[in-house]
Amino acid sequence: MALSRKKKAALKVQRPESKARSMPKLFPSQANDGQKIVVCGAGGFIGGHLVKKLLNDGHAVRAVDKKPQSLWYQRSGQAENLTLDLENHDHCIQAVNGADFVYNLAADMGGMGFIELNKGLCMLSVLINTHLLMAARHCGVSRFFYASSACVYAGYKQKTTDNPGLCEADAYPADPEDGYGWEKLFSERMCRHFREDFGVEARVARYHNVYGPHGTYDGGREKAPAAICRKVIQAKLSGKREIEIWGDGEQTRSFMYIDDCIFGTEAITNSDITYPINLGSAEMVSINRLVDIVEEIAGIKLKRSYNLSAPKGVRGRSSDNTQLRKELGWEPSIRLHTGLERTYAWIYDEIASGHSKRSVVNVA
């Protein structure tokens, strides 16, 4: 379902403002035309935000996750909420039956501390995307979105801290992150061949380090921005002004705020882009600089210790957004400091109020 010329023109002018907490409405509401949108992995961080955005825009949404709904990060009574294990083919049929659009955000994943130590679990996510694609074909789904990752990119392209930005072609010759990255790269190919052979209109975005409120920040699956926020908050509340950093702190990354991620996800899904495309910020920083920013937000300075044996991933990674700008006339624009202020405030409230073990947030 390609964008009309009028909608493409609108896309180029409705650019998200870095100070805005929510993205402008890009596409007209489909609530009155009987379409059903399914979000798989709806109990997760990105999935929860996507469900909320779609509901706010007036869409009919089916939210699916294998976790008990009491453990979903966000849950809304306005959605049709289903608890299903999407590694199971029959459950995938149940999830997408009657659907027009399917967003596949479901995967067993986490930050580097998780994916380096759980490669087999990460690989099993191939069953989710494979069975969802089969179900989408069987049920006649109009549009299928797959959330891939920058972990598909070749390791030999990420050996220095001054990475110029990874472009889409840098995924081949293949040398992805072991386990998690290989599963993502294989699933990208599945999307391509189901589109070419069976007519499933699949779209793929390679996410680069998404962060923001209403996600995990402890327990081992959290990513660097949330982990650093948690560590700084705990140091501030405890009075123990110390922080442990994984690696030497000079490794570099770019981090995309959740609002930019949701905007880009919808735009790519509704576009004519048939190849995997970057969706990430081009604002690259070192982990040491990331700590600097969170310290500035918290108003404290901490003594740093460096755990050189901890999982730390590639040496340098950032997103080259040349293709994204060419295709959409847009790229993620919310500055890291702005997004971290919002993320820090949410995590601080969760920890200070004793909610750190209560994941679910009922939004409606």
C-alpha positions in Angstrom: 0.0 0.0 0.0 2.2 2.8 -1.3 2.0 6.4 -0.2 0.2 8.8 -2.5 2.1 11.7 -4.0 0.2 14.0 -1.6 1.1 12.0 1.4 4.8 11.9 0.4 4.8 15.7 0.0 3.3 16.0 3.5 6.0 13.7 4.9 8.7 16.1 3.8 7.3 19.1 5.6 6.0 17.6 8.8 9.4 17.1 10.5 9.5 16.3 14.2 10.7 19.1 16.4 13.4 18.2 18.9 11.5 19.8 21.7 8.2 18.1 21.0 7.2 15.2 23.3 5.1 13.6 20.5 5.3 13.4 16.8 2.8 15.1 14.5 0.2 13.0 12.9 1.7 11.8 9.6 -1.1 9.7 8.2 -4.9 10.1 8.5 -6.7 7.9 10.9 -7.8 4.6 9.6 -10.2 4.0 12.4 -13.3 4.5 10.2 -12.2 2.2 7.3 -12.3 -1.0 9.3 -8.6 -1.7 9.2 -6.9 -3.7 12.0 -3.3 -3.0 13.1 -1.5 -5.7 15.1 1.5 -5.0 17.2 3.6 -8.0 18.1 5.9 -7.5 21.1 3.3 -5.0 22.4 4.4 -5.7 26.0 7.9 -4.5 25.4 9.4 -1.0 25.4 9.0 0.1 21.8 5.8 -2.0 21.3 4.1 -0.3 24.2 4.9 3.2 22.8 3.7 2.2 19.3 0.4 0.8 20.6 -0.2 4.0 22.5 0.6 6.2 19.5 -1.7 4.1 17.2 -4.6 4.3 19.7 -4.1 8.0 20.1 -4.4 8.4 16.3 -7.7 6.5 16.4 -6.6 3.1 15.0 -8.1 -0.2 16.0 -5.2 -2.1 17.6 -4.6 -5.7 18.6 -1.7 -5.9 21.0 0.2 -9.2 21.4 3.0 -10.4 23.7 4.0 -13.7 25.3 4.6 -12.1 28.7 1.7 -12.0 31.2 -0.1 -8.7 30.8 0.8 -7.8 34.4 4.4 -7.5 33.1 3.8 -5.4 30.0 5.5 -2.0 30.2 2.4 -0.3 28.9 -1.1 -1.7 28.5 -4.2 -0.1 27.3 -7.8 -1.2 27.7 -8.6 0.4 24.4 -6.6 -2.3 22.6 -7.5 -6.0 22.1 -4.7 -7.4 24.3 -3.7 -11.1 23.7 -1.1 -13.2 25.5 0.4 -15.5 22.8 3.7 -17.2 22.2 4.6 -16.1 18.7 7.3 -18.8 18.3 4.2 -21.0 17.8 2.8 -20.9 14.2 -0.8 -21.4 15.3 -0.5 -18.5 17.7 0.8 -16.4 14.9 -2.3 -17.2 12.8 -4.5 -16.2 15.8 -2.5 -13.0 16.2 -2.7 -11.7 12.6 -6.0 -13.2 11.5 -8.1 -10.3 10.1 -5.2 -7.9 10.2 -4.3 -5.3 7.6 -1.0 -4.1 9.1 1.4 -6.1 11.3 4.3 -4.7 13.2 6.7 -7.3 14.3 8.7 -5.9 17.3 8.7 -9.3 19.1 12.1 -10.8 20.1 14.1 -12.2 23.0 16.7 -9.4 23.4 18.3 -6.8 25.6 21.4 -4.8 26.0 24.9 -6.0 25.3 25.1 -7.7 28.7 22.2 -9.9 27.6 22.8 -10.6 23.9 26.5 -11.6 24.5 25.5 -14.2 27.1 22.2 -15.5 25.5 23.0 -16.2 21.9 20.9 -19.3 21.6 17.8 -17.5 23.0 18.4 -14.6 20.6 18.6 -17.0 17.7 15.3 -18.6 18.6 13.5 -15.3 17.7 13.9 -16.5 14.1 10.9 -18.6 14.8 8.8 -15.6 15.6 9.4 -13.7 12.4 9.3 -16.9 10.2 5.9 -17.9 11.6 4.5 -14.4 11.5 5.5 -14.1 7.8 3.9 -17.4 7.1 0.7 -16.2 8.9 0.8 -12.9 7.1 0.9 -14.7 3.8 -1.9 -17.1 4.8 -4.2 -14.3 6.2 -3.6 -11.8 3.4 -1.9 -9.0 5.5 -1.5 -5.8 3.5 1.7 -4.6 5.1 4.3 -6.2 7.3 7.0 -4.3 9.3 10.0 -6.0 10.8 12.2 -4.4 13.5 15.8 -5.3 12.7 18.9 -3.9 14.4 22.2 -2.2 13.8 23.7 -5.4 15.1 23.4 -6.8 11.6 26.4 -4.6 10.5 29.8 -6.1 9.9 32.1 -6.2 12.9 35.1 -5.3 10.7 33.4 -1.9 10.0 33.2 -1.1 13.7 36.7 -1.4 15.1 37.4 2.3 15.7 35.7 4.8 17.9 35.5 7.5 15.1 33.0 5.5 13.1 31.8 7.7 10.2 28.4 6.1 10.3 27.2 2.7 9.0 25.4 2.8 5.7 22.9 0.1 4.5 25.5 -1.6 2.3 27.8 -2.2 5.3 25.8 -5.3 6.3 27.7 -7.3 3.6 30.0 -9.3 3.4 28.2 -10.5 6.5 29.9 -10.4 9.9 27.0 -9.4 12.3 26.9 -9.6 16.1 27.1 -13.3 16.9 23.7 -14.8 17.8 21.4 -11.7 17.9 22.8 -10.0 14.8 22.8 -13.2 12.7 19.1 -13.8 13.6 18.2 -10.2 12.5 20.1 -10.5 9.3 18.5 -13.8 8.4 15.0 -12.5 9.2 15.7 -9.5 7.0 16.3 -11.9 4.1 13.1 -13.8 5.0 11.1 -10.5 4.7 12.7 -9.9 1.3 12.0 -13.3 -0.1 8.4 -13.4 1.2 7.9 -10.1 -0.6 9.5 -11.2 -3.8 8.0 -14.8 -3.9 4.7 -14.5 -2.1 3.7 -10.8 -2.3 3.9 -10.0 1.4 4.6 -6.3 1.4 7.4 -6.3 4.0 9.3 -3.2 5.3 12.4 -3.4 7.4 14.1 -0.8 9.7 17.5 -1.3 11.3 17.1 0.3 14.8 20.1 2.0 16.4 19.9 1.9 20.3 16.4 3.1 21.1 15.9 4.6 24.6 13.3 6.6 26.6 10.7 6.3 29.4 8.6 3.2 30.1 11.3 0.6 29.4 13.6 -1.7 31.4 16.4 -0.1 33.4 17.5 -3.0 35.6 17.6 -6.7 35.7 20.2 -7.3 33.0 18.3 -6.5 29.7 18.6 -2.7 29.9 20.6 -0.7 27.4 23.3 1.8 28.1 21.2 5.1 28.5 18.8 3.5 31.0 21.6 1.6 32.8 23.7 4.8 33.2 20.6 6.8 34.4 19.9 4.1 36.9 23.5 4.0 38.2 23.7 7.8 38.5 20.3 7.9 40.3 21.3 5.2 42.7 24.6 6.9 43.4 22.8 10.2 44.1 20.1 8.6 46.4 22.6 6.5 48.3 25.3 9.1 48.7 27.9 6.7 47.3 29.3 8.9 44.6 30.8 6.1 42.4 29.9 4.5 39.1 31.1 1.4 37.2 31.5 1.7 33.5 31.7 -1.3 31.2 34.9 -1.1 29.1 37.1 1.9 29.0 34.2 4.3 28.2 35.7 5.4 24.9 33.5 3.1 22.8 31.1 5.1 20.8 27.4 4.8 19.9 24.4 6.8 18.7 21.1 6.7 20.7 17.6 7.4 19.2 14.8 8.7 21.4 11.6 6.7 21.4 9.4 9.4 19.8 11.8 9.5 16.7 11.7 5.7 16.6 7.9 5.6 16.5 7.6 8.3 13.9 10.2 6.6 11.7 8.7 3.2 12.1 5.2 4.4 10.9 6.8 6.4 8.1 8.9 3.4 6.8 6.0 1.0 7.1 3.8 3.3 5.0 6.5 4.0 2.4 7.7 2.4 -0.8 11.1 1.5 0.8 11.6 -2.2 0.1 15.1 -2.6 1.4 16.3 -2.6 5.0 17.0 1.0 6.0 18.7 2.7 9.0 16.5 4.2 11.7 18.8 5.9 14.2 20.4 9.1 15.3 23.6 10.4 13.8 24.6 12.0 17.1 27.5 9.8 18.1 28.9 10.0 21.6 31.3 8.0 23.7 30.0 6.1 26.8 32.1 8.5 28.9 30.3 11.4 27.3 27.0 9.7 27.9 27.9 9.5 31.6 28.9 13.2 31.5 25.4 14.2 30.2 23.6 12.2 32.8 25.8 13.6 35.6 24.9 17.1 34.3 21.2 16.3 34.4 21.6 14.9 38.0 23.8 17.7 39.2 26.5 15.5 40.6 30.0 14.2 39.7 30.9 10.6 40.3 34.2 8.7 40.7 34.5 6.3 37.7 35.8 2.7 37.7 36.2 0.7 34.5 35.3 -2.9 34.2 37.4 -4.0 31.2 36.1 -7.6 31.3 32.4 -6.7 31.1 30.5 -7.1 27.7 31.1 -4.0 25.6 30.2 -4.8 22.0 31.9 -3.2 19.0 34.3 -0.3 19.3 32.3 2.3 17.4 28.8 2.5 15.8 26.7 5.3 14.4 23.9 5.6 11.9 24.5 7.0 8.4 21.1 8.6 7.5 21.8 9.4 3.9 19.3 7.0 2.6 16.7 7.9 5.2 16.9 11.6 4.3 16.7 10.7 0.6 13.7 8.5 1.0 11.7 10.4 3.6 13.1 13.9 3.7 13.5 13.3 7.5 15.8 11.8 10.1 15.7 11.5 13.9 16.3 14.9 15.4 15.6 14.8 19.2 18.9 15.7 20.8 20.5 13.2 23.2 20.5 15.6 26.1 16.8 16.3 25.6 15.8 12.6 25.5 18.0 11.8 28.5 16.4 14.5 30.6 13.0 12.8 30.0 14.4 9.3 30.5 16.2 10.3 33.7 13.2 11.9 35.2 11.0 8.9 34.6 13.6 6.4 36.0 14.2 8.7 39.0 10.5 8.7 39.8 10.3 5.0 39.4 13.2 4.3 41.8 12.4 7.0 44.3 8.8 6.0 44.6 9.6 2.3 44.9 8.1 1.3 41.6 11.3 -0.3 40.2 9.8 -3.8 40.4 6.4 -2.8 39.0 6.6 -2.9 35.2 3.1 -2.4 34.0 1.7 1.1 33.3 -2.0 1.2 32.4 -2.4 4.0 29.9 -6.1 3.8 29.5 
